[in-house]
Amino acid sequence: MSSLVIAGQQLNSRLLVGTGKYRDFALMREAIAASGAEVVTVSIRRVEVGAAGHQGLLEALDWQRLRVLPNTAGARTAEEALRLARLGRALTGSDWVKLEVIPDPTYLLPDPIDTYRAAEVLLQEGFVVLPYIGPDPVLALRLARLGCATVMPLASPIGSGQGLKNRAMLEIFAQQRSLLPPIVVDAGLRWPSEAAGVMELGADAVLVNTAIAEAQDPVSMAAAFSQAVQAGRMAYLAGPMPERAFASPSSPAQGVPLPQPETPL
Amino acid sequence: MVWINGQAVEAEGKSLSEVVEELCSQQGISPDAVAVLLNDEIWVKGRWPARPLAEGDVVEIVAMMQGG
């Protein structure tokens, strides 16, 4: 099965995962290992007395094996995203950035105009930009032309667990995949079957955080997502059977050992 | 007053290195694990500017945190 390539980097896993919302680092570490993911997202936050989360995150994960993807979560404007992206690069040493520009706290929907503006500047500054976007295929094409390394359309609002609400639009993404960088479906998934579903459509990868971290058993759920993403990818490559309006028997229609001669009913 | 992570602190005259090390030791993290914005200029990995902090300086000390 072919590998995912983002900005020239070959990745063996088509599942990317977040590090947020875990009860503790030990569980996070185990779940990330079970997911098989190589790319993990982190946020950039103030070091504050008593704040949970940053204590030891650097030490909690094996950064020799994992590729860190700092995000710009918390940015409400392009300018704020630039500030977070630059800090993320300084902190992690990675040029990769998951660009999030989110002015709306209720639905956490990304601002397409400021996302585009920020992407333009970050690309000029040598960043590898992975923009989080609404399910807008036109915006995706514009960001592709700009030189973004992926497009990351949302399946439904972040952390909502509403699943594949934007299926119809993601189908258009998949139909345009020859014009796009890797399509990484991000946000809103709840079940591994939904991840398999977007992979079957032709998405290149899936990014999952809450569905794993808030599962009752995050480690098992991480493994389930891993298998689902692989199954969906294999199914996409295998190609589905044609759909028919009527049933088509799987067993031969001839040679049924019914009493002979058959009598009409 | 110096603004450190959004709070007004009496830190004029202290070096950035002192401020960072103080906060990092409170949090039990390495100063190498943080980046600092001093008046919108980025400093990292222990390579802090030598000048003492002055009235009105704005300092942001950040680290990697869990996120999606």
Interface residues (C-beta under 8 A of the other chain):
Chain A: G18 T19 G20 K21 Y22 M28 T41 V42 S43 I44 R45 R46 V47 E48 V49 A51 G53 H54 Q55 G56 L57 L58 V68 P70 N71 A73 R83 R86 L87 A90 L91 T92 I158 G159 A187 L207 N209 T210
Chain B: N5 G6 L23 C24 Q26 Q27 G28 I29 S30 A33 V34 A35 L37 D40 I42 V44 E60 I61 V62 A63 M64 M65 Q66 G67 G68
